[in-house]
Amino acid sequence: MDYKIRKATHVGRDHIVNLTNCQDAIAVFEGNLQSQQVVAGIVCDGCSSGKHSETGANLGSAYIIREITRLGRLGVPTKLIPSLIYPNLLGFLRGVLSAYNFTNASDLAGFINNHLLFTVVGFIITEKDAVCFIAGDGTIVINNDVSLVDSNNQPKYPAYHLVDRKAVGAAGSLPEDFDTILLDRRLLKRLAIGSDAWHREVELLGQSWEFNHPSGLQRRINQWSKTEHRFSDDVSLITVELTPTPEMEDPDGSSNQ
């Protein structure tokens, strides 16, 4: 599988002004699982109102990418991996909470609010399959199609499952799984996932490809922030550009992509 992956994250300008940490986190895997080449990426965006939500975002991204590799080594079909990860992620977060002593339900809810609320956008691409998955809001680009997943600033964070929803200001029912998009691997030319900061800067997505240097995307986003004052919110992006392989060509030699 011939591909090029680039990644970047940058603290938002509002966070710089308010002396707030970057609350986004990204993780990437590149390697072989079950004798098949795999590339996977995760973007977790911490809740802006949480004082330390980068904690959960970093824990979540690191855990999910490790679960992808673990399940891949076990031979779990790519399309099933997100559905298995969602409850496992909740179990992991419950394990984190179990290590703490909370004085009451309000103390627990406050800890979750400030540390563990984050959205998730991810993808897994193998030589034969590809899948995207999301919990909350974010940005997904599939070839030339841009999806700005918006929750009206009320994303249903996975960690809402861990506490009485009234205590954290969450209304309505909660999903039991990621929203999943199964992709035709033969037609996939490029894919990107990002935080919801791109919703205000969507025109820049078209300029976020074709960087030869591994740090090219990061440098470009740094420049946009520093010289053009873009991205009021923390911003993250992972891009993958794929090259057709002989197995993906029609008998007449033309590419399915």
QUISULQUI-V64897 format. One record per run of one state. SS is the DSSP state (H for helix, E for strand, L for the rest). FROM is the first residue (numbers start at 1). TO is the last residue. If there is no record, write none. Layout:
# QUISULQUI-V64897
((SS | FROM | TO) (SS | FROM | TO))
This chain:
# QUISULQUI-V64897
((L | 1 | 1) (E | 2 | 10) (L | 11 | 12) (H | 13 | 17) (L | 18 | 23) (E | 24 | 33) (L | 34 | 35) (E | 36 | 46) (L | 47 | 53) (H | 54 | 73) (L | 74 | 77) (H | 78 | 98) (L | 99 | 104) (H | 105 | 115) (L | 116 | 117) (E | 118 | 126) (L | 127 | 129) (E | 130 | 135) (L | 136 | 137) (E | 138 | 142) (L | 143 | 144) (E | 145 | 149) (L | 150 | 157) (H | 158 | 162) (L | 163 | 164) (H | 165 | 168) (L | 169 | 178) (E | 179 | 183) (L | 184 | 184) (H | 185 | 187) (L | 188 | 189) (E | 190 | 194) (L | 195 | 195) (H | 196 | 200) (L | 201 | 201) (H | 202 | 207) (L | 208 | 215) (H | 216 | 228) (L | 229 | 234) (E | 235 | 243) (L | 244 | 245) (H | 246 | 248) (E | 249 | 249) (L | 250 | 254) (E | 255 | 255) (L | 256 | 257))
